[in-house]
Amino acid sequence: MSQPLHRRFSLTRHKRSLWALPAFGLLLIAGVWAATWLQLQATERALIDAAAHTTENLAAEFGEYTQQAIQNVDQVARLVKYEFEQHNSVDLSRLKHDGLLAEGRDLVVVSIADAEGNIISRNQPFSPFSVADREYFRLHAQVDNGLLDISKPVVGRASGVPTVLLSRRLNRNGVFAGIVLVSVRPEYFMAFYQESELGKRGSLGLYGLDGTLRARRVGANVTSVADAGEPQFVARAQQNPSGHYETQSGPDHVTQIVAYQKLANQPFIVTAAQAKDEVLDTFHQNRSNYLIVASATTVLILLFFGVVTVLAVRLQRHRGELRAQRHFLETLVDNIPSGITVRSMRSRDVGQYVLCNESNWLIFGTGPKEALGKTVRDVMAAPYAAQIMEYDRQLLASPMAQDIVQVHDLPGEEPHIYHLLRAPIFGADGRVDYIMTSATDITQERARTDELRLASKVFEITADAIVISDGDDRVVMVNAAFSKLTGYNAAEIVGQILTESPFCPTDMAEAKVRMERQQRDGFVTSEVARFRKDGTPLSLWLTASNVRNADGTMRNYVRVFTDVSLLKETQRKLEQLASFDTLTGLPNRRLLHDRLEQALLRAGRHQASMALMFIDLDGFKEVNDTLGHDVGDLLLREVAVRLATCVRASDTIGRFGGDEFVIILEGADLPADCERVGVRIVAALAIPFDLDGHHVRTAASVGIAIYPSDGTSATALLKNADSAMYKSKRMGRNRFEFFSDSDEPVASIVSNSGRNRAK
């Protein structure tokens, strides 16, 4: 640069801006502490939100566990009720001996009371007593609602321990004949605690809809003392069947994160709770590290800006400040992203470059080394040099800023588009001494503009429905496909909060969770349900994304809805047809074979045993021939129902074909469990069926094969179980037999599912 230009660019105002350095340092320190505080707040909130989500999941799992626990106990009550009403009496000892009356460590006792409330039978030794004064007895005596009654916690008159009583009414010829009682300890419902991750002060609770506590476990302590409960908590559950809240409890007023779940088919509410301080334990340990880092950063900033300020003051006192400012200007100009050039218009060096920054080399390929001291004819192609000289002539004739768009065709490349801002720099005499040019390559900006136009076109013609809302989730735009899909035109949606619009979510709780995940992750995908304007249901695949401003604030929400209604319906029908028997609803031959293969893989991986039971109905052909196939189909459905009462919920029952059924037993104590299940099946299917007024008797021949002794493949186990079934037929039917090596082999059943054996 020439000396006169430097005089014009001298920074005489530096003294007044000197104290901006420490002020900026203080602002930076404030920013560090603000960022630290915000990070701590965000981390704490994220941990609490994650703990709340985890606790809600545990409450949901505990609810499912409680439902299953009540169903297991009710299965015992139903079995006793069935035996009593079929035979006018029941031998609990025999049921226990036959393995039909399951007992666990928390199942206290099974009792039968007559119509006067006197205990007449128990599966444990007892002294006679009466339950006629009990509320549940009076309830059953007054009305036969067919439901299982579950009492509040009481102290058992015989056992002397806290129990919860589950009871069903017994009838004889349609008249009240007493009740069956199943007494369980509160620990029975709290066994799920071992599988939860609620911390040392976490808890599980079981409440009735009346707010009365049935059972609670905190650590190793289980209580069932009935108390008044929490009316607000029950009211909360009545309004929303699941959720969470924070509360203080205990003598230490510990804040807990409590999640609750109202059971769908039972008058109970389950809770799971975590101590908030346990959730934030690691956070509190790490918080000091954040504060140490922030403090160290503060010290470094203070030192840095203190030193910089002292140096600036010293530089101000010396003439060397001018050289520092000159270097600052050169650095500043070089780092400006636009190409900056200054050309002299004075007579002695007219047209020569006196300033050229590094960005100019990135844009035009001409840097300071190539340009300084030269003219445009020396550094540019002739056509573009002629254009620049014409622009110079116009600016000198009319000294004002020029705004120019120029296109350069480069060899072997796409044309580049440049935006030129040219301005005169006047000398002391008022003449133009220099022309400054700022050049920016706007090729990509123009391309982005074209892309935006294309995106706008795509937005309008895309087949998927698109909804764009602002930072408050107020709809600002919908495309034509949205109106076509939903029946709502833009005027009915635009301007409304999406959750308050006619196209609002039907699953508000899940929608809230999706929005939280979208806020956290920036996007979310999910299958959602909506309704068209005419009320027709829609199955949609939602893809939602966030658009944020440069400062991180929310600008827009973009949601794309794809109609998958037809796909979902087709998928559901195909899965049902491919995997389940249309008559009984049980897994069909294909699904059964797949589950058997999976069970064999698990057994092999864990070196465990498993069993396969092959069941064939005796006399089924006669039912079809004499009463017709409709009655035969009804018999098969009833057989499937009875088989379900003979095994665990984790076992697999399937219809293999015709009147053949297969049961897969995993995780069992073999062969003892097989014998117990075999006894149950033979006993259950020997009881006559009442089918549309027809009194039908049948029986079952059961064959059992055990892995790995009787086979290690699905084909081998099916073949050997079938052989054992034939053995039970030869031995007199209405029985079960285990496979042995002496059994005669039978034809393969893998490809002969439709055969019709003589029964």
N, C-alpha and C positions, 0 to 999 in steps of 0.2 A: 504493500500500500504506500501511497505517497504521503508525505508529512501533513499537507493541508487536510486530507481526509481524516487523519487521526485527530487533528485538532477539533474537527467538527463532531467527532464521536466521543470526545472526552466526557467522563461521567463526573460532573461537578456536584451532583446531588448525593454522592455516596455518604457524606457525613450525616445527612439527615436519616438515612436508612440503616446506620450502623447499629442502633439499638434494636433493630428487628431480629438480629441474631439471637440474643438471649430470650426475646419474646417468643421466637419460633421454638427455641429449646424448651421453654416452659410449656408451650402448646404441645410439643412432641411428648413431653413427660406426661401431660394430662391425657394425651391420646394413648400412651402405653398403659397407664392405669385404667383408663376407660375400657380399653380392649381386654386387659386382664380381668377386670370385673365382669364384663360381658361374657368372656369365655368361661369364667367360673359359673356365672348364672346359667349359661347355655348348657354347660356340662352337667350341672346339678339337675337342671330341668330334664335333660335327656335321660339321665340315670333314673330319675323318678318316673318319667314316662315309660321307660323300658321295664322298670320294676312293676308299674301298674299293669302294663300289657302282660308281663309274665304271670302276675298274680291272677289276672282275669283268666288266662289260659288254664292255670292250676284250678281255679274255682270251677271252670267249665268241666275239666277232667274229673274233679272231685264230684261234681253233679252227676256225670255219667256213671262214675263208680258207685255213688249212693243209689242211683236208679237200679243198677244191676244188683247191688246188695239186697235191696228190698225185693226185687224180682226173685232172687235166689231163695229168700226166706218164704216168699209167697208161694213158690213152687212146692215147698214142704207142706204149707198149709193146704194148698189145693190137692196134693196127693192124699193127705189124711181125710180131707172133706170128701174126695172122690170115693175112697175106700169105705168111709162111714156111710155115705148115702147109697152106695151100691149094695153093701152087705148089712146095713143097720148096726154095724159095730166095726171096730178096727182094733187090730192087735199091734200096738206101737212097737212092742218088742220084736214081733216078727218082721215088721217093716225095717226096723233097725238092723236085724240080723241079715235080712236079704239085701241090705245095702241101698234100699229105696228111701231111707230116712237119713239124709246126710247130716253130719254134725261137724262143726268146727270148734275151735277153742273158745269162741265167743258166743256160740249158740247154746243158751243155758238149758232150756227144757222145752219139750212139746207136750201140751196138756189138752185134755178133752173135758169140757164141762157139760152136764146135762141141762135140760130145760129149766131146772130149778137153780142152776148156778153151782152145783156141787161138782167138784173135780172127781171124775170117775176113772180116768186113765192118764198115765204119764209114762214117758220113756225113762224115768228115773224113779227110785223109791220115794214115796211121799206119805204124808199124813193127811187124811181128808180135811178139806177146807172148802169154803164157798167164795165165789166171786160175784154173787148175785148183786152186791152193792156197788160193783164197779160200773163206771160210766159206759165203758165199751160193751159190757154184757147187756145193759139196759137198751143200748142203741140197737144191737143186733136183735134183741127180743121184740122190739117195737116194729121194726121194718126190715125187710129183706131187700137191701139195695144192691146186693151182689158184689160189694166192694170190700177190699181189704181195709180194716181199721187199724190205725197206728196210734197208740196212746202217748200221753206225756210220760216223762220218766217217773217211775214209781219204784219203791223198795219192795222186792218180791216177798210175799208172805211166807213162802216156803224156803227160798234161798237166802233171804235177808240181804241181798245185794241190789244196787241200783240196776234196773232193767227197763227196756222199752218193749212193750207188748204189742204184737201184731196178731190180729184175730180175724176169723171168718165165721160166718153163720153156718150152722148145720141144720139141715131139713130132713124130715122123715115124712114121706108122702105129702110134701108141700107144706108141712107144719113145722114150726120152730122146734128143733130137737136139741139145741145147745150150741156151743161154739168150740172151735179149735183155736188154741193159744200157742203162739211161738214166742218165747221170751229170749231176747238177745241183750247182751251187755252193750253199753255205749261204745266199748272198744271195737265192736264189730264194724261200726261205721267209720271208725277212725284209723283202720289199718292202712288207708291210703296215705297217711302221714309219712310212712316210710319212703314213699316214692316221690314226695314233694321236696322242693328246695326252698323252704321258707325261712331258713336261718334259725338261730338258737331261740329267738323269741317269737318266731312265727307261730301261727295257730290255724286250726281248722275248726269250723263250727257247723252245727246242724240245727236249724230253727224250724219251728212250725209257722204256718201263716198267721197264727195268733201271736207271734213274737216270742213264744216260749222256747227256751233252750232245750234241745234234746240231748246233744252231746257236744263236747268241745275238747280239743286236745291242744295243749301248749307244751312243746317239748315232749317229755315222757309222761306228763300229767294229763289224765283224762277225767273229765267231770261231766255229770249229767243232772246236776241240781237244777230243777225247774226254776226259772226266774222270770221277771216281767218282760225281759227282752228289751228290744229297742223299737218303740212304735215308729219313730222316724225312719229307721232302717227298713221296717216292713212296708211302710207307705212308699218308700223309694222303690222297693222291689215290685210293688203292685203297679207302679207307673211304668217302670222299665225292668224287664225280667233279668237283665244283667247289667253290671257296671262296676264302678269302684269309687271310693271316696277316702279322705284322710280323716282320722279321728285320734283323740288322745284317750288312752285307757290305762288301767292299772294304777297302783299307788304312786308309781314314779311318773305318771302322766306321759308315758311313752307315745310318741306319734306313730301311728301305724297306717300303712296303705292297705285298705280292706277292699277286696273284690267279692262280689256276691253273684249268685246264679240261682234263679228260681227254677225249680224242677218242673218239667213240662207236664208230667202226668201224676205228680205226687204233691201233697200239701206241705212242701218243705222248701226252705231256702238254705243253701249251703254258702259258707264263707271261707275265704282264705286270706290270711293277713301276713304282712311282713313289717318288721320294725324299720321305720324310715332311717334311723341312725345306722342300722346294719347295712342297708342298701347303700348309704353314702359313706360307709366306713373308709373304703379305699380313696374316695374322692377327698375326704377330710385329710387323709394322710398326704395326698398329693398337692393339696391346696397350698401348703407351706412352700412347696417347691415353686409353684407359680409366683408366690409373693416374693420369694428370694430372687427369682429371675427378674421380676419387675423392679425390685429394689436395686439389683445390680445394674440393670439397664438404665435406671434413673441416675445412678451415680456416674455411669459412663457418659450419659448425655450431658449431665452437669459439667463433668470434666471437659468433654469435647467442646461444648459451646462456650465454656469459660475460657479455654485456651484460644478458641477461634476469635472470641471477642477481644481478648487481650492483644492477639496478633493484629486484628483489624485496627485497633486503636493505635498500635505502634506504626502500622503501615500508613495510617492517615497522617502521622506526624513526619513522615519522610517523603521525599520526592519520588521514591521508588514506587509509590502508589499508582502513579500514572502507567508505569510499565505493567503492573499487575492487572490494572483495569484493561489495558490494551490486550493482554493475553486472555482475559476473561471474555472480552468482546469477540476475539477470534474464535475461542472455543465455543462460545454461544452460537456464533454464525455457522460454524462447522457442524454443529449438532442440530441445527434447524432442519426438519425433515424435507423442507422445500429447497430447491436449487436456487441459491442467492448469488447474483452477479452484479457488479457495479462497473460501468464503462464510462470512461472520461469523454466529455463533450467539449473540452477546452482545446484551443487551437494547436497547442504544442504537442498533445498526445491524443488527438481526437480518435475515438473508436477503440482505444486500447482498454483491455480489462485491467482494472486496478484491484478488484476483489472477486474471489470465486471460492465458494465453500466446498467441502468434501461431498455434500449431498448432490451437488451438481454433477459430480463424476458418476454417482450411482444412477442418476436420471438420464444424463446425456452421454456419459462416457468421457466427459471433459472436466478435468479437475484443475486445481491451482497450478500444477506443474505445466499442464498443457496450454493454459489460457492466459496467465498473467503476462502482461506486456505485449499481447498479441491482439489482433482484431478478429471480427467475426469471419472475415474471408479466410483467415488462417486456420480456424478451428471448426468451421461448419461447411457443409456441402453448399455449392453455389446457389441452388434454389432457395434454401432456407436462409442463407446469408442475405440474399436480396430482399426477402420478406422482412428480416430484422431491420435492415437499413431503411426500408420504406416506413416501418413503424417509427424509427428514429426521426425521420423527416416530418411525419405527422405530429409527433409529440413536441418537437422543437417549434413547429409552426403554431401549435395550440398546446401549451404546457399544462397538461392535466393527466391524471392517472388513466391508464389503458387496461381494459379487461379483455383478454384475447384467448380464444381456443384455437390451438394449432395442431394439425395432424402431421406426424412424421412417418413416412414409409421406410422401414428398416430392412436391409437385405436379409432374406431368410427368416424373417419374423413377421408376426401380425402387426398391422399399423398401430402406433402408439398415439394416444391423444394427450395433449398437454394443455394445462391452464396457466396462462401467463398474466401476472399482474405487474405492470410497468409504471414507475412513478419518477418524476423529476426531482433532483436535489439541487437547490438553488445556491449560488454563491453570494458573496457580500454585495455584489453589484446588481443582484436580482436576475442574473442570467442563469440558464441551466448549465451547471458545471458537470453533473453526472446524471446518468440514468440507471436506476436500480431496477432489477428484474427479479421477481419471485416466480419460479416455475414449479409446477406440481404435476406429476404423472397421474392423470385421472382415468387411465384406461380401465383399471379394475373397478373404479367407482361407477363408470358408465356401464360396465358389465354387470355390476350388482344391481344397478337401476333396471337393466333389462331383465335380470333374474327376478326382481320384485314384480315387474309386469307379468312375467311368465307365472310366478307363484300365484299372483292374483287370478290369472286365468285358470290355473290348475285348481285353485280354491273353488271357483265357480263351477267347473265342469267335472270335478271328482265325483265318483259314485258313492263315497262314504260321507256320512253326515258330519259336519264340522261345526263346533260351537266355540267361539272366542269370547272370553269375558275379561274384564279389567281386574285390577289388583284387589277390588272388593268383591270379585266374583259376580259382577253385574254384566249380563250378556251385552256385548257390543256388536256382534256380527254372527250370522249363521249363513250357510251356503244353501244353494237350491236343493241339494240332495237331502239336507235336513228336513226341509218342508215336504219333499216327496216321501221320505221315510216315515215321518211322524204325523203328517197332516197339519202341523202348526206352521202358519206363515211367519215371516220375520217380525211383523208388527206385534204378534202375540207373545213373543219371547224377548226381543231386544229391549233393553232398559230395565229388566227385572233381575233380581238376585236369582241365580240358577236354582237354589234349593227352595225358593218360594214361587217359582214359575210353574206353569202347567206341566212342564217336562221335568219336574223335580224327581229326585231319587225315591224309589219305593222302599229302600233299605237304609233309613237315615243313620242308624248306628254304624253299619258297614261303610256308608258314604263318609262319615266322619273319620273313620279309621283310614280310608283311602286318601282323604285330603291330608291327614297328618303325615302319611307316608310320602305323599307327593311333595308336601312342603319340605320334608326331610331329605328325600332322595332326588328331587327335581323331576321325577316322572313316576307314573304308575300305570300298570296294565291290569285289567280284570274283566271278568264277565259280569255284566249287570243286567238287571231286569227293569224295563220301563213299559209305558203304555202309550199307544197311539192316541190321537185326539178322539177317535171313535171308541176308545176303551179296549181295543185289541192289544193283548200282551205282546211285548217285544223281548227277544233275547239278543243282547248286543255285546260286542267285544269293545271295551273302552280302552283307548290309549290317550292318557292325559299327560301334558308336559307344562313346565313353567317357562315363562319368558321374563327375565329380570333386567333391570336397568344396570348401567355401569356401576352404580353404587351398591348393587346387591338388592335393592328394594324390588318388590314384586310389580311387574308391569302388566302381564297378561297370563291367563290360563287358557291353554289350547286343548280341547277335547275332540277326539275323533271317534265316532261310533260306527261300527261295522255290524250289519244285520246278520246274525248267525242263527236266527230262529229256525229256518229250515234245516240247517246243518245239525242243530241240537236235537231236533225231533227225529231226524233220520238216524243220528248216532244212537239216541236212546232206544229206538226200535230195533236197530241192528244188534246192539249189545244184549237186549232182552232176548231176541230170537236166537242169538249165537251162544248164549251162556246159560240160560235157565229153561227148565222144563215148563211148558205152557200150562200143563194140567195142575201140577203141585206147587209150582213156584220154586222148587228146589234146583240146585245146580244140575245141569244136564250132563250127559256122558262126556262131552268135550271138556267142559269146565271142571268136572270131577277128576278127569284124567290129569288135567293141568295142575289142580291142587294136590293130587297124589304125588306128582313129580316134584313139586315144590316141597312137600312134606318130607319126601325121601332125601332131598338135598339138605334140608335142615337137620334131619336125623343123622345123616352121614357126617355133616360138618361138626355136630355136637356129640357124636358117638353115642346117640341115644336110641332107644327102641321106640317102635310105634306099631300099631295094629290096624288091620283092614278087616272089616266085618261085611260079609256078603249075605243079604237077607232076601229070601224068596217066600212069597205068600203061599200057604197051602190052601187049596180049594178055590183059588181065584177064578180059574176057568169055569167052574160050576156057577159062580156068581154071574159071570158074563153071559153064560149060556141060558141060565134060568131066569135071571132078573133083568138082563139087558146091559148094554155097555154104559148107559147113563149111570146106573147104580154102581157098576164096576169102577167108573171114573170117580164117583163120589167116595167109594171105599178107598181108592188110592190116595185121595186128598186127606181123608181122616187118618189113614195109616201114617202119612207124612207128619201130621200134627202130633200123633202119639209118639212117634219116634223122637221128635224134638224134645219131649219131656223126659226121655231116657238118657240123654247125654248132656254134656256141658255145652255152654254157648260157644266155646272155642273149638269144638269138634265139628267136622264137616259131614252133613248128610246130603246124599244125592240120589236121584233116580237114575238107575243104570239103563233101564229099558223094561217095558211091559210091567210086570209086577215085581221087578227086582230093584232093590235099594242097596246102597253101599254107604258105610260109615267109616270115616278116617279118624282114628284116635291118636292124638299126639300128646307127649308129655305125661303119659300115664304110667301107673305102676303095673307092669305086665308080668304074668297074665292075670293077676288078681282083679284089676279094674275091668278087663275084658269079661271075666266071669260075672262081675256085678252088673255090667251093662247088658250082657247076654240075658241074665235073669230078668232085668227090667223089661227088655224088649219082648221076651217070650210071654211074660206076665201081662204086659200092656196090650199086646195084640191078641191075646187069648180072651180078653173081655169082649163080649158081643157088641156089635155096632148097630146103632139105630139109624138106618139110611132111608129117609123119606117113607117111614112107616114099615120098612122091611127090617126084621130082626135077623142080622147076618152074623154068623160065626166064622171065624177064620183062625189061622195060626201061622206061626213063622218058623221056617227052618233057617238056622243061622250058621254060617261057616266063618271061621276066624283064622287069619294068617298073620304071623308076627314077623316084623322086620327086626334083625336081618336073618334070623334062623330059618324062616320059611321063604325067603326070596329077597333080593336086593334091588329088583326093578319093579316098575309098576305092572308090567305084563305078568311077571312071575307071581307077585302077590295076588293079583286078580284071579289068575288061574288056580292058585292053591286055595284061596278063600272059596272059590266056586266048588272045588273038589271037596272041601270040608263041608260046604252046604249040602252037597249031594250025600255025603256021609250021614249028616243029621237026618236027611229024608229016609235013608235006608235004615237008620236006627229007630225010626218010628215017628218022625216029624215032631213039630211043636217043641223043639229043643235047639241047643247050639252045640257045635263040635269044633275042636281045634284041629288044624291040619297036622297030619303026621306023614312021614315018608312012606308009610304003607298004604296011603290012600291011592285009589286008582286015578290016573290022570283023566281029564275030560277034554273035549274039543275046545279049542281056543275061543274065549268069549269076547275077544277084542273086536272081532269083525262079525259077530253074530248076535248083536243086541236085539234084534227083532224076533228071535226064536220064541216059540210058544210051547213051553214044556207042559207035559201032562201033570196036573196037580192032584 
